[in-house]
Structures are given as C-alpha cells and as structure tokens.
Amino acid sequence: MTIILTAVLFATLLGALLALVIGVTAKAFEVETDARVETVTGMLPGVNCGGCGYAGCADFAKAIVEGRTIPSQCPVSTAVNITRIAEYLGITAGEKEKTIAVIRCGGSCAVTVRSPYNGVGDCRSAALVAGGAKGCDFGCIGFASCARACPFDAIEMRDGLAVVHPELCTGCGKCVDTCPKNLIILTPAAVDVHVYCSSPEKGAIKLKVCKTACIACRKCVKAADSETQMTVNGFLVTANYSNPPLPDLVEKAKCPTTALRLASQHAAGAYEGVSK
C-alpha cells in the first residue's frame, strides 16, 4: 500500500512540475498577437482562395494590419467590406482593377477533331499521358480540373469546353494555376472582347483539328480602332489588354472562324456548335 501511495504522490508531483515548466516556457516564448487581425479576418469572405497573394484570409488580414498590403487586394470582398476594413484600421482602402478569368479556347467537342482517349479524367494527368481526347495540342482538354478548382462555381463545362461566367468570376486565379496548358489568363473585367484560341501553329494546320481556331487572317487587326488594340504573334492574334478593343470590333471584323468573340456571348452559349 505504501508503494502505491508513493507512486501516486510521485506522479502527482512530477505532473505539477511539468505543468509549471510548460507554463513558464509558454510565457517566455509567447508571441503577442494583434486583436485587430482576428477582427479583420472576420470581415473577409473566408474562402481562402489565395487570390490576394497570401496563403489565406487570416494571413491576408495580418498583412493588412501590418501595412504590407491594402484591403482592395482581395478579389472576392465587396466594396462595402473593403471600406469597412479600411475605416476600422484607419487606412486607405486602395484601388484594384477587377479581373476575370478567360480560357483561351473555343474548341468544344462539336468543332474539334476527336481522338481516342482512355485514361484518368483529369486535365493534368491527361496532358502528361496523351494530351486528352482532342486533336489540338494547345486547346482545352475538357476534363474540368479548372471547374473543380474554382471556389465560386464560375466555370461551366459545356460540350467538353470550359467556359467562364464573368458575373460569377472573382479573378482569384485558382483556375490559372490548375490548367496544364496555360490557357487561362486574368484580364480586366471591363474588357469583353477576346481571342478564344492559343495555338501558335499555322492556320491551315489549326483548321484541320478545330473549326474555331484563330488563323491570323488579321481581319480584326484591320478593323480595330487603333493599330495597337490587337497584337499579332506569328500565326496567332491576341487582344492587347493595355489598349483593349471595343465590343463593336467583333461585328466589324466578322472573324471567319469566330475565334474573336464577346465574353458575354461566349458565356451565354451564342457560339455553341458553330461551324464555319
């Protein structure tokens, strides 16, 4: 009995000693936290999308409090919440142009040459193995990896083609990092005109595998209001987002393959199944 009591007493004293050591150590190495960080974190959307350039909303909130960034760097927050954060901290909200994702491909299954594919239904896996089930090596694989990565359900898969809905996209950039073909770019939300093609190959080669490819006919370049609105890169024409084309360019250029499109009409399905 004496042995049992001695053991219990020893264990109790040892536990108390360890608790004291842990308490003293924790106090000595305690890192003071700014209560404002938690408050600002609560004002943020909490989706942890990473569009601000930080690991998550808490990390972004800390950066704001420490003056390393500004509230408007969050692509998801509303203008009201950004103003609330700025007023709470007594800082300037700052301005950031809203951006949206654009998937530079118009090659749905209806307009592209199909090739056999029997593998994992993931874009990155397909790109590593066989490139997917479409003839174009530069187009959308169509296995929805970007759609799954989007935390806002802004990307719809339509006939094997990823389509962004501008009204839902926040420009967080999650999809940009996901696409193995580097098809997705962030563009100013105010721009509605885009070239939905990214293939650098010659027009004749592109048309063999996709009816909506850009063939660099330069009709859009000639119809543009200025020489710098459209940029010619070999056999591919792209919109210059520093001096963006106006929406009427699509009608004026009458792109023979409809590679030049309005994002609003593209999202609405105006070009589905087009055949030129």
N, C-alpha and C positions, 0 to 999 in steps of 0.2 A: 504493500500500500504506500509505503514511504517513497519507493522508487517511482510510482505512478505520479504522486503529488510533486515530486522533484522535477519530473519530466514536464508536467503541465506548467509548473512555475517557470521552468527554463524556457519553454516555448513562448509563454506569455511575455517574459522579459525580452526575449530575442525579437518577437514581433513588434514590441513597443520601441525597441532600439532601432529596428529597420525603418519603422514608420517615421521616427524622428529624423533619421538620416535622409530619407526620401523627402520629407518636408523641408529640411534645411537646404538640400540640393535644389529642389524646385524653386525655392525662394531666391536662392543665389543666382540661378540661371534664368529666372523669369524674364520674359520679353514683354514689355509693356505694349499693349495694343490700343490703337486709337478707336474709341467707340464710334466715331463717325464712319469708319469703314463698314461696320455692320449696318448702320442706317442707310448708307448709300447703296450697299448691296441689296437691301430690301426694296429700293426704288428702281432697281434694274429688272429686266424681264426674267432673269433666272434661267435662261435656256442654255447658257454656257456654250454658245455656238462658236466662239473664237473669232468672230468677225472683227472684233476690236483690235485683234493682235495679241491678246492675252489669253492665258490658259482657261479662264472662266470669269464669271461675273464678279466673284469675290476678289480675284486678282486684279481685275479691271478697276473695281471700286477702290482698292488700295492705291493703285497708280493715280487715280483722280485725286484722292485725298493728299497724296504726296506731291502733287503738282507735276507728275510725269506725263500726263495726258489730259484731254478735255472730255467732258461728258458727251459731246456730239460725236465722238469716235465710235460710239455704239450704234451699229447699223439697224438695230432692232427697236431701240427705245423710241417712244413717241416724242414729239416736240414738247408736249406738256411735261413728261417725265424728265426730259433733259433740262428744261427750265427749272423744274423743282430741285433737281440736284445742284444746279448752279446757284440757285438762290439759297439753298441750305448751307452750302460751303462758302458763299460769298465770292464766287469766282465767275469768270466769263464762260458761258456755255460753249462758245466757239461755233464754227460752221463747217459742215462737211457735206459735200455733194452726194446725194443719194445715188447709189449704183444698183444695177440689177445684173443678173447672170444672163449671158447669151450663149447658146450652144450652136456653134458654127457648123451646122449640118442640116440639110433639108431632105436627107435621104431616108425616107420611110421605106418600108418593105414594098410598097406599091410602085416605087420608082427606081429601085435599085436591083441589080443582079444578085440573086441569091446563090450561096454556095453551101455545101453540106457542112454541118457542124454538130458534133455530138460530144458535149463536154459540160463543164460547170457553168451554170447560168450567172456568171459574174463577169463584169467587163474586164477587170484586171487579169483575171485568170484566163479569159478567152484571148486577150491580147498577147499573153505570154505563150499560149499554146498554138492557136491557129488564126487569131485575128477576128474570130467571130463568124457570123453566117452571112456577111455581105461582101460583095466584090470589091468595094472601095477600101483601101488600106488606111485611109485618113478620116473616115466618117464615123458616125455614131454606131457603136457596136449594138446598142439596144437592149442590154440586159439590166437596165435600171439601177446600176450602182449609184449614180448621182441622185436618183429619185429617193433611194433609201437613205442616203446621207443627208438629204435636205430636212432640217428640223421643222420646216414650215409648210411642208406639202406643196411647194411651189412648182414642182416638176412633175409633169404627167407623161406617162409612156403611151404613145399613140402610134400604133402600127409599126412597132419596132424603132421608134424615134423618140428621143427625149425632148420635150417641149416645155419651156419655162413660161409660167404665167406671171407677167410683170406686176400685176396688182398684189400678188402674194409674196413675191421675192423681196427679201430684205438686203440682199447683197452681202450676206455673211461669208461667202466664199467656200463653204464646206464642199460644194459640188466641184469647185475648181480643183481642189486637191485630190478629188476622187477619180476624175476622168483620166484613164491611162493614155488617151490620145491627145490630151491637152486641147480639147475642143472648146472648153468653156472659159469665157473671159468675163470680167466685170466691166460694164460700160455705164456711162451716165444714164440715169433713168429717164432723163428728158429726151434722149435720142430714140427715135422709133424706127430708123432705117438701118438695116444690117445686111451683110452678105452672108447667107447661110451656106457656106462652103469653106473648107480649109485645105483642100487638096492642091498641092503645088504642081501637079502633073499637067501635061498639055491637054488642051480642050478635047481633042479627038479621043484621047485615052480615057479621060474622065467620063465622057458621054457613053462609052461602051459599058460602064458599070453603074452610072447614075444619070437619070434624065434631068435632074435639077442642079447639076454642078455648074460652078462658075467657069465659063470658057474664055474669060478675059477678052470678050469682044469689044470692050471699052465703050459700049453704048452709054453706060451710066456715067463714065468719066466725061464724055462729050456733053451729056445732058445736065451735068451738075452746074450749080450757080457759080462755082469757082473751081480753078484747077486743082486746088488742094483738098477738096472735100472727099475725093476718092483717091486711094493710093494703089498704084499698080506694082505688084511684086511678082515679076516673071509672068506666070500664067494664072495668077490669082489677083483679083481686085478686092480691096477691103475698104471699109468706111474709115475716114480719118476722124476720130472722136475728139480731136483738139479743135477741128473746124467741121463739125458734123453736117451731113446733108439734111435737107428738109424733107418732110414726108412726101411732098409732091414729086420728088425725084423718081419714085417707083413708077408713077404713071407716065412721067415724061420719058424715062429710059426704056420702058417696055422691055425689060430683060427677057430674052428669048427662052431662058430656062427657069425663070422665076427664082434664081438664086438670090437676087436682090428683093427683099421683102420688108414689109412693115411688121414689126414685132407684135403689134396688136392684132393684126390679121392672121399672122402665123400662129399665135396662141389660140385664136378663135377657130382654127382649122380651115381657113379660107383656101389653103393650098393643098389640102389633102388629096392624094391620088392624082395630082396634076400630071399631065403627060404632054410634053411638047415635041 
